[in-house]
Amino acid sequence: MKEKLKEMLKEKINTEKEINKIVKIKSKVILKEEMDKHKLKRAKILKEVIKNELGTDISKTCRVRQVVENRNIYYLILRETEHNTFQFIADTINKSHATIINGVKRLKDWMLYDASLKERYNKVLQLYYTKLYNKEIAYKLTTVKELPVINGATIPYTFLNIVIKVPEYKKAELKGKIEDFLEVIKKAPIQT
C-alpha cells in the first residue's frame, strides 16, 4: 500500500513539474509575441511618419536616391533607437538582413557629408519620438546628448531612451537595480 502511494505521489510530482515547465514555456512565448506586437506597432508608426512627413512609401521597391535615403533612415532609427535586430527590420519591409546592414552603414557615411540628409533624419526622429511620447521628451531625446554627471559618471541619453521603453511590470525591479548601482558609484573611490 505504501509503495503504491509513493508511486502515485511521484507521478503527481512529475506531472506538476511538467505542467509548470509547459506554463513557463507558454509564458515566454506569449511575452515574445507581445514584444513583437509592440515592435511592429513602433515600426508601423515610423513608416507613417516617413510617409506623411517625407511623402515616401518606403515599402515600395524603388531606386530613386531620395526614396533609398528615406528607407535607410527607417532602418537606422529602428536599429539604433529601438535596438531591433537586422532580421526583424528586414521582415518589416520585405528585404534581406544584408540590405539593412548595408543601408545603415551607407546612411551613417552619407550623413557625415550631407547636412540636408542629417537634418531630414533628425526631423523624422523628432516626429517619431513626438508620436511615441510627447514633444518635451522628443526634444530632450533628439537635442540633449547627455544627462547630468552623477559622481563623475556621465550617463548617455541612450540610457534614458532604453529606460523609457521598459514595460510597467519591470520598472520597480529596474528602479531597484539603478538605486543599487548609484550606491556602488557613491562608495567607489574617485579617480583623478
Residue, then its C-alpha position, 0 to 999 in steps of 0.5 A: m500500500k505504501e509503495k503504491l502511494k509513493e508511486m502515485l505521489k511521484e507521478k503527481i510530482n512529475t506531472e506538476k513539474e511538467i505542467n509548470k515547465i509547459v506554463k513557463i514555456k507558454s509564458k515566454v512565448i506569449l511575452k515574445e509575441e507581445m514584444d513583437k506586437h509592440k515592435l511592429k506597432r513602433a515600426k508601423i508608426l515610423k513608416e507613417v511618419i516617413k510617409n506623411e512627413l517625407g511623402t515616401d512609401i518606403s515599402k515600395t521597391c524603388r531606386v530613386r536616391q531620395v526614396v533609398e535615403n528615406r528607407n535607410i533612415y527607417y532602418l537606422i532609427l529602428r536599429e539604433t533607437e529601438h535596438n531591433t535586430f537586422q532580421f526583424i527590420a528586414d521582415t518589416i519591409n520585405k528585404s534581406h538582413a544584408t540590405i539593412i546592414n548595408g543601408v545603415k552603414r551607407l546612411k551613417d557615411w552619407m550623413l557625415y557629408d550631407a547636412s540636408l540628409k542629417e537634418r531630414y533624419n533628425k526631423v523624422l526622429q523628432l516626429y517619431y519620438t513626438k508620436l511615441y511620447n510627447k514633444e518635451i521628451a522628443y526634444k530632450l531625446t533628439t537635442v540633449k546628448e547627455l544627462p547630468v554627471i552623477n559622481g563623475a559618471t556621465i550617463p548617455y541619453t541612450f540610457l534614458n531612451i532604453v529606460i523609457k521603453v521598459p514595460e510597467y511590470k519591470k520598472a520597480e525591479l529596474k528602479g531597484k537595480i539603478e538605486d543599487f548601482l548609484e550606491v556602488i558609484k557613491k562608495a567607489p573611490i574617485q579617480t583623478 
